[in-house]
C-alpha cells in the first residue's frame, strides 16, 4: 500500500514523502492516527498543490524575518542592573530581560529565540544573537549598565 506522510515520522520519512508500507500497518496505524493518508491520484495532486503553498509560505516568512532582522540590528538596548563590588552584577542578564527590553523598543521576540553564548555577569557591551528564522539571525547590541 502506498501512503503519503502528513507528519515527519522517524521510521518512514518526512512530510509529503510517498512510501510503501504493509496494508495492515497503513490501514490500522498510520491512517487512523492521521500520520499518513492513502496515495490516490487525487491525493497526490493535492499534495503537489500543498507543497506549492508551503513553499510560498516559507518564502514570505523568510522575507519577513530578513526585514525584522534589519530593523532589530539598527537598535541597541540598555539593561540596568544592580552591581556590587568591582562592578560585578548580582546574578546574570537573562534572555527574558533582553526580550523585555526589545518589547519596550517595539519588537515582540520570544525569549526562546534569544541566544546568549556565554553568561553576562559584568557591565559592558555585548552582542546577543536573535534567531528569527532557521537561516536568519539578528545581532542586537546590548549595553549592561549600573542601575
C-alpha positions in Angstrom: 0.0 0.0 0.0 1.3 3.4 -0.9 0.7 6.3 1.6 1.6 10.0 1.7 3.0 11.1 5.1 1.3 14.1 6.8 3.8 14.3 9.6 7.5 13.6 9.9 7.8 10.0 11.0 11.3 8.7 12.0 10.9 5.2 10.7 9.4 6.2 7.3 10.3 9.7 6.2 9.3 13.4 6.1 6.1 15.2 5.3 5.0 14.7 1.8 7.0 11.6 1.1 5.2 8.7 -0.7 6.2 5.4 0.9 5.3 1.8 0.6 4.0 0.1 3.8 2.2 -3.1 4.5 -1.6 -2.9 4.2 -2.4 -3.6 7.8 0.2 -1.1 9.1 -1.2 1.6 6.8 -4.9 0.9 7.5 -4.7 0.2 11.2 -2.0 2.5 12.4 -0.9 5.3 10.1 -4.2 6.4 8.6 -6.3 6.4 11.8 -3.6 8.4 13.7 -3.5 10.9 10.8 0.2 10.3 10.3 -0.5 9.4 6.6 -3.2 9.2 4.0 -3.7 6.8 1.1 -1.8 7.7 -2.1 -4.6 8.0 -4.6 -4.3 10.2 -7.8 -6.4 12.9 -6.2 -4.3 12.9 -3.0 -1.1 13.1 -5.0 -2.4 16.1 -6.9 -3.5 17.7 -3.7 0.0 17.0 -2.2 1.6 18.9 -5.1 -0.6 21.9 -4.6 0.0 21.8 -0.8 3.8 21.7 -1.5 3.5 24.9 -3.6 1.6 26.6 -0.8 4.2 25.6 1.7 7.0 27.0 -0.5 5.1 30.3 -0.8 4.6 30.5 2.9 8.2 29.8 3.7 9.3 32.5 1.2 7.0 35.0 2.9 8.3 34.0 6.4 11.9 34.4 5.2 11.3 37.8 3.8 9.5 38.9 7.0 12.4 37.6 9.1 15.0 39.4 7.0 13.1 42.7 7.2 12.7 42.3 11.0 16.4 41.4 11.3 17.5 44.6 9.5 15.3 46.7 11.9 16.5 44.9 15.0 20.2 45.3 14.1 19.7 49.1 14.0 18.6 49.2 17.6 20.7 48.9 20.7 19.2 48.1 24.1 20.2 49.1 27.6 19.7 46.8 30.6 20.1 48.4 34.0 21.3 46.0 36.7 22.3 46.2 40.4 26.1 45.9 40.9 28.3 45.0 43.9 32.0 45.5 44.4 34.3 45.7 41.4 31.3 46.2 39.1 30.1 42.6 39.3 26.4 42.3 38.8 24.1 40.3 41.0 23.0 37.2 39.0 23.2 37.3 35.2 21.4 39.0 32.4 18.8 36.6 31.1 17.1 36.2 27.7 13.9 37.3 29.4 15.4 40.6 30.3 16.6 41.1 26.7 13.2 40.1 25.4 11.5 42.7 27.7 13.9 45.4 26.5 13.2 44.6 22.9 9.5 44.7 23.6 9.9 48.2 25.0 11.5 49.2 21.7 8.5 47.7 19.8 9.9 44.3 18.8 8.0 41.3 20.0 10.5 38.5 20.2 10.2 35.3 22.2 12.8 34.7 24.8 13.5 31.2 23.4 14.8 32.8 20.2 17.4 34.8 22.0 20.8 33.1 22.2 23.3 34.2 24.8 26.6 32.5 24.0 28.2 33.0 27.4 26.6 34.2 30.7 26.6 38.0 31.0 28.0 38.7 34.5 29.7 42.0 34.2 29.0 45.5 33.0 29.8 46.3 29.4 28.7 46.0 25.8 27.6 42.6 24.4 26.4 41.3 21.1 23.4 39.0 21.5 22.0 36.9 18.7 18.3 36.6 18.0 17.3 33.6 15.8 14.3 34.8 13.8 14.3 32.1 11.2 16.4 28.9 10.7 18.5 30.9 8.2 18.2 34.5 9.6 20.0 35.7 12.8 20.0 39.2 14.0 22.7 40.7 16.3 21.5 43.0 19.0 23.9 45.4 20.7 23.2 45.1 24.4 24.5 47.6 26.9 24.6 46.4 30.5 24.8 49.4 32.8 24.7 50.3 36.5 21.2 50.8 37.9 
